[in-house]
Amino acid sequence: MTTPAHFEGAEDVAKLTSAPRRFPPRNGWYGSAAGKRPLTLDDSREMADSAWTISSRIMAGLILYTGLGWLLSLWLGHSAELMAVGALVGLGLSFWLTFAQLAKEKNKFDAAPRSKSSQ
Amino acid sequence: MSAIELITASGLDCHLNGDNGCGFPAPGAEIFQFDAIFTFSIGSLDFHVTKVTLVLVLMAVLVMGFFLFAFRRPKLVPRGTQNVGEMGYLFIRDGIARETMGKDGDRFVPFLFSLFFFIWLLNFAGIVPFLQIPVTSIFAIPVAFALIVYLSWVPLGIYHQGFVGFFKNMMFPPGVPKAMYVLLAPLEFLSNILVRPATHAIRLFANMFAGHLLIASFSVAAFYLLSASVIGILGSAASFVVAIALTGFEALIQALQAYIFTLLAAVYISGALKAEH
């Protein structure tokens, strides 16, 4: 299956945009990045885990630090400002943690050797 | 008073521009509440059996009956219902268990299999004529399922990683500066121990609740708008078509939500078996 390459990376685009032929996709839900090796089971397991934790992590960050802000505001006597600050801090922390883990996974994925079979 | 009761109370005459001044009887949360069909008590406990209870029991009997029938005399070369049953089994084993846990997943296939097909049938009751209530849109039901999963992966994690190791792996994610752990450890603890089971249940509940409410709204609108005016006829026809389309869409969502619930159960168990490194 070769398509004429009209531009650099045309094959990568075709690979990324083609729908998976198997349900569920053989390489896991997150596919394999074009030109890289297919995902192994460990990759897909880790990525699946981190993908599904994002929502609960953001929620936990919001609840925890908004709550802390509220407790602080009870103690210090300011009303809503500390809660807002707490919400922002919680949101920021959970986002930061998510991005840190995604970056770690991406580095690991990029460092892995390319395979010929994924062409 | 439910939407249906509102409609029937006005003698099936609740329409747009009607003479009885009937407003749109928008269905709300009350369409998920049913009167007890019969009650019985054991000791001091009163049990109220409603339509939901009966549908729940019916679906449990159906799912057990089907698979017992399919595998009553298993042949080496499967035919008929055994073929369907094996396809379902392989879908769970290869698509969910091995996808998330590899070969380790095989011993959890019976659990995931039961979970998927039971939840799918409970969801499916939402578009079966006369049943027409997705049992999982009653919040207690997804909560029960989420608790079963929760009480599976937490002890499994403690068993496989040790009590200290389990909480250490959970609260101290690798790849972040040490100083940040003061802020992140409580966040991760809350996220995994409290928010995770809650979102697991709410995801299923909210999807089925919202879907059922949408179908009900458009069905009631198709009835209410039916009147001798251009807007009435067009609106009624449009609502009817949308209600039918939403029913088809719900059929998809029901299977998808059962799949996601089971996949998440497998992901949680997989995380408990093997710590992140």
Interface residues (C-beta under 8 A of the other chain):
Chain A: F23 P24 G28 L41 S44 R45 E46 A48 D49 W52 T53 S55 S56 R57 M59 A60 G61 I63 L64 Y65 G90 L93 S94 L97 A100 Q101 A103 K104
Chain B: G95 R98 E99 T100 M101 G102 P173 P174 G175 V176 L183 L184 P186 L187 E188 L190 S191 N192 L194 V195 R196 A198 T199 L263 L264 V267 S270 G271 K274 E276
